[in-house]
Amino acid sequence: MRVHVVGAGPVGLLLTALLQSMEGFSVRLYEKRREYTRTRMVQLAPYLVADSVESYRADAIDGDSVDAIFDPHELDQGLAFRQSIPSDLTALLKNWSLGFCPLNSIERSVSDLIDERGPNGVERTAAVVTAEDAMAMLEPGDVLIDSTGSSSLLRDHLVPGSGDADEGANTVKVRLEYALVITFLYGQRYDCNEQCKYYKNIESAQYKFIPMVHRTYYDGSVSHVTGIVNISAEEYEAMPSRFDGEWLRSNVLGVAESMDRFIDKIKEETHGEIIGELEIVRIPLDLYRARNATSRQWLKAGPRDHPFAGSPVFLAGDSAIGSPYFQSISLGFECAMFLAGLMTQSDLPLGEMLDRYELYIYKQWLRVYMRSKMIKHNKDLFESLDDPLALLEKLHIY
Ligand SMILES: Cc1cc2nc3c(=O)[nH]c(=O)nc-3n(C[C@H](O)[C@H](O)[C@H](O)COP(=O)(O)OP(=O)(O)OC[C@H]3O[C@@H](n4cnc5c(N)ncnc54)[C@H](O)[C@@H]3O)c2cc1C
């Protein structure tokens, strides 16, 4: 089976490496970037390398949702697939899920692994692929996987319509908030928990810096700290997309003062220093999903001569679902593993394969939707902890 994977970010690369190790697949991998340069530190969820249902659902926030959403046999199948992953890839996954690592080191290590494996079975093309290119490259029976990230190449082409893509035709989006993602390095060990978040923000009534759960990581000499500060839509619009602490001090004094108070309290406790500058990105924290994560609508109702009516298309990673609060790569990897497992079942009728992937994506969406809403709700409550009336307003107990 010939599989076209468009987009060699972390998810496209993982899918390629999985398919490469399975019999009967030849993969064409397309990527527009010449180099992997994204240095932001990311963390993968421990459930990615779980070896039992207990460890898979050992998450303080969504352990119960996992039981409620997935059937036991689905969880068992997922674990069985994980155990079948070749040891070279498993070793990488285990390593990444230990702590933080730069995004480009994940990308480079899977990319190198793909290139070094022999016999290879992967043909790489450095090119910007357009939707028209993607349609033209398909021969009947080929599979097309769109792993081009949040601005997905094909998401809005998966619904048969007038022919042109209708922006938003196939996307459900929930905007949770606007935030500054602030990262810094600190020259001593620094671990954070809920009490720490509270006491270090106690004098900051408006802007609270909240290191995300497990968003601090000590690598033996330096602590990596990443957290978010909630900002308004107007503040978001007035900022550049990326800036440093100096720009923050000159332009958004309230956030700068809140950061200074937070950092001073860390220093009081552990007597270290900040290394380098604050790195700041402003992002809208959106939850979204593709209503159709496959070409099943073309298969059911599209004109027979359209390329998507004869060749299955799948969205994977941020193309299919996006979520804030630092969980998307894990979710994308999870879906990539499921898709690779599905593709090995050569006796599965095409319609059923598409339906099963859709159902799985929908279940993962439910899980991440509930998880993200819960995190947002907890953050909202946290920001009003010192104001009981405002807190009660947000509780909606019954
Ligand atoms: C500040 C920040 C911090 C984050 N931290 C975390 C974290 O700690 N944990 C976590 O799980 N997630 C985190 N994320 C989210 C994570 O980075 C994304 O979920 C992840 O990169 C998505 O992977 P992907 O492979 O689906 O898409 P992408 O990483 O977006 O990769 C898509 C690839 O497709 C290529 N491409 C796009 N269009 C085309 C085209 N037309 N032709 C050819 N190639 C194309 C792109 O060049 C790119 O290489 C963070 C995000 C941000 C912004």
The ligand as an SDF file (V2000), in Angstrom:
LIG
                    3D

 53 58  0  0  0  0  0  0  0  0999 V2000
    4.3330   27.4700   22.9760 C   0  0  0  0  0  0  0  0  0  0  0  0
    3.8600   26.0780   22.7240 C   0  0  0  0  0  0  0  0  0  0  0  0
    4.2110   25.0760   23.6260 C   0  0  0  0  0  0  0  0  0  0  0  0
    3.7690   23.7620   23.4170 C   0  0  0  0  0  0  0  0  0  0  0  0
    4.0870   22.7980   24.3220 N   0  0  0  0  0  0  0  0  0  0  0  0
    3.6150   21.5430   24.1700 C   0  0  0  0  0  0  0  0  0  0  0  0
    3.8830   20.5100   25.1290 C   0  0  0  0  0  0  0  0  0  0  0  0
    4.5730   20.6930   26.1210 O   0  0  0  0  0  0  0  0  0  0  0  0
    3.3470   19.2800   24.9240 N   0  0  0  0  0  0  0  0  0  0  0  0
    2.5540   19.0170   23.8360 C   0  0  0  0  0  0  0  0  0  0  0  0
    2.0550   17.8980   23.7140 O   0  0  0  0  0  0  0  0  0  0  0  0
    2.3110   19.9540   22.9020 N   0  0  0  0  0  0  0  0  0  0  0  0
    2.8070   21.2160   23.0440 C   0  0  0  0  0  0  0  0  0  0  0  0
    2.5210   22.1700   22.1010 N   0  0  0  0  0  0  0  0  0  0  0  0
    1.7300   21.7800   20.8980 C   0  0  0  0  0  0  0  0  0  0  0  0
    2.6210   21.0280   19.8840 C   0  0  0  0  0  0  0  0  0  0  0  0
    3.7310   21.7960   19.5160 O   0  0  0  0  0  0  0  0  0  0  0  0
    1.7960   20.6380   18.6580 C   0  0  0  0  0  0  0  0  0  0  0  0
    0.6580   19.9150   19.1190 O   0  0  0  0  0  0  0  0  0  0  0  0
    2.5790   19.7140   17.7170 C   0  0  0  0  0  0  0  0  0  0  0  0
    3.6870   20.3830   17.1770 O   0  0  0  0  0  0  0  0  0  0  0  0
    1.6690   19.2240   16.6000 C   0  0  0  0  0  0  0  0  0  0  0  0
    2.3550   18.2980   15.8240 O   0  0  0  0  0  0  0  0  0  0  0  0
    1.8970   17.9940   14.3250 P   0  0  0  0  0  0  0  0  0  0  0  0
    2.9400   17.0890   13.7700 O   0  0  0  0  0  0  0  0  0  0  0  0
    0.4760   17.5680   14.3130 O   0  0  0  0  0  0  0  0  0  0  0  0
    1.9210   19.4090   13.5870 O   0  0  0  0  0  0  0  0  0  0  0  0
    3.1240   20.4510   13.3940 P   0  0  0  0  0  0  0  0  0  0  0  0
    4.1020   20.3380   14.4910 O   0  0  0  0  0  0  0  0  0  0  0  0
    2.4820   21.7520   13.1450 O   0  0  0  0  0  0  0  0  0  0  0  0
    3.8320   19.9290   12.0650 O   0  0  0  0  0  0  0  0  0  0  0  0
    3.2480   20.0960   10.8000 C   0  0  0  0  0  0  0  0  0  0  0  0
    4.3430   19.9440    9.7490 C   0  0  0  0  0  0  0  0  0  0  0  0
    3.7660   20.0150    8.4550 O   0  0  0  0  0  0  0  0  0  0  0  0
    4.5640   20.8470    7.6260 C   0  0  0  0  0  0  0  0  0  0  0  0
    3.6650   21.4090    6.6180 N   0  0  0  0  0  0  0  0  0  0  0  0
    2.6000   22.2200    6.8390 C   0  0  0  0  0  0  0  0  0  0  0  0
    1.9770   22.5160    5.6900 N   0  0  0  0  0  0  0  0  0  0  0  0
    2.6680   21.8710    4.7090 C   0  0  0  0  0  0  0  0  0  0  0  0
    2.5050   21.8000    3.3070 C   0  0  0  0  0  0  0  0  0  0  0  0
    1.5140   22.4260    2.6880 N   0  0  0  0  0  0  0  0  0  0  0  0
    3.3810   21.0580    2.6040 N   0  0  0  0  0  0  0  0  0  0  0  0
    4.4120   20.4080    3.2210 C   0  0  0  0  0  0  0  0  0  0  0  0
    4.6020   20.4550    4.5600 N   0  0  0  0  0  0  0  0  0  0  0  0
    3.7420   21.1630    5.2910 C   0  0  0  0  0  0  0  0  0  0  0  0
    5.1170   21.8880    8.6020 C   0  0  0  0  0  0  0  0  0  0  0  0
    6.2790   22.4890    8.0780 O   0  0  0  0  0  0  0  0  0  0  0  0
    5.3900   21.0430    9.8240 C   0  0  0  0  0  0  0  0  0  0  0  0
    6.6540   20.4540    9.8290 O   0  0  0  0  0  0  0  0  0  0  0  0
    2.9650   23.4680   22.2860 C   0  0  0  0  0  0  0  0  0  0  0  0
    2.6360   24.4590   21.3610 C   0  0  0  0  0  0  0  0  0  0  0  0
    3.0750   25.7690   21.5760 C   0  0  0  0  0  0  0  0  0  0  0  0
    2.6930   26.8200   20.5720 C   0  0  0  0  0  0  0  0  0  0  0  0
  1  2  1  0
  2  3  1  0
  2 52  2  0
  3  4  2  0
  4  5  1  0
  4 50  1  0
  5  6  2  0
  6  7  1  0
  6 13  1  0
  7  8  2  0
  7  9  1  0
  9 10  1  0
 10 11  2  0
 10 12  1  0
 12 13  2  0
 13 14  1  0
 14 15  1  0
 14 50  1  0
 15 16  1  0
 16 17  1  0
 16 18  1  0
 18 19  1  0
 18 20  1  0
 20 21  1  0
 20 22  1  0
 22 23  1  0
 23 24  1  0
 24 25  2  0
 24 26  1  0
 24 27  1  0
 27 28  1  0
 28 29  2  0
 28 30  1  0
 28 31  1  0
 31 32  1  0
 32 33  1  0
 33 34  1  0
 33 48  1  0
 34 35  1  0
 35 36  1  0
 35 46  1  0
 36 37  1  0
 36 45  1  0
 37 38  2  0
 38 39  1  0
 39 40  1  0
 39 45  2  0
 40 41  1  0
 40 42  2  0
 42 43  1  0
 43 44  2  0
 44 45  1  0
 46 47  1  0
 46 48  1  0
 48 49  1  0
 50 51  2  0
 51 52  1  0
 52 53  1  0
M  END
$$$$
